[in-house]
């Protein structure tokens, strides 16, 4: 799976409550959904089936593939 054929547009989850975003992402076919606090230190390995969600105050503020 490449970024081009990932399950969907990662930015579609921005603004959603974190719980709802995770449920939707899994239903959309993302293999892994990772929630991260703002400014979290993360590894740089790219995993095309993983959706990363930055969560602040219970809502998704950033979403990206990898």
C-alpha positions as CSV (number, residue, x, y, z in Angstrom):
1,X,0.0,0.0,0.0
2,X,1.5,3.4,-0.9
3,X,0.4,6.8,0.3
4,X,-1.4,7.1,-3.0
5,X,-3.7,4.2,-2.3
6,X,-4.1,4.7,1.5
7,X,-7.6,4.1,2.7
8,X,-8.6,7.8,2.5
9,X,-7.7,11.4,3.0
10,X,-6.0,11.7,6.3
11,X,-7.1,15.3,6.8
12,X,-10.7,14.3,6.8
13,X,-10.3,13.4,10.5
14,X,-9.2,16.8,11.6
15,X,-11.7,18.5,13.9
16,X,-13.4,15.3,14.9
17,X,-13.5,14.1,18.5
18,X,-10.6,11.6,18.9
19,X,-12.8,8.6,19.7
20,X,-15.0,9.2,16.7
21,X,-12.0,9.8,14.4
22,X,-10.4,6.5,15.5
23,X,-13.7,4.5,14.9
24,X,-14.1,6.1,11.5
25,X,-10.5,5.5,10.5
26,X,-10.7,1.8,11.4
27,X,-14.0,1.5,9.5
28,X,-12.3,3.3,6.5
29,X,-9.7,0.6,6.5
30,X,-6.6,2.1,8.2
31,X,-4.5,-0.8,9.6
32,X,-3.2,1.2,12.5
33,X,-4.4,4.3,14.1
34,X,-2.0,6.1,16.4
35,X,-3.1,8.9,18.8
36,X,-0.4,11.3,19.8
37,X,-0.3,14.3,22.1
38,X,0.8,17.7,20.6
39,X,4.5,17.9,20.2
40,X,5.0,14.2,20.8
41,X,8.4,12.7,19.7
42,X,7.7,10.0,17.2
43,X,9.8,7.6,15.2
44,X,10.4,8.5,11.5
45,X,9.7,5.1,9.9
46,X,6.9,5.3,7.3
47,X,4.1,2.8,7.5
48,X,1.6,3.5,4.7
49,X,-1.3,1.8,6.5
50,X,-0.9,3.9,9.6
51,X,-2.9,7.0,10.4
52,X,-1.3,9.3,12.9
53,X,-3.6,11.6,14.9
54,X,-2.5,14.6,17.0
55,X,-5.0,15.0,19.7
56,X,-5.5,18.2,21.8
57,X,-8.3,18.6,24.4
58,X,-10.0,15.4,23.0
59,X,-10.1,16.6,19.4
60,X,-7.9,15.8,16.4
61,X,-5.9,18.8,15.4
62,X,-3.6,17.1,12.8
63,X,-3.7,13.8,10.8
64,X,-1.2,12.3,8.5
65,X,-0.2,9.0,6.9
66,X,2.8,7.1,8.0
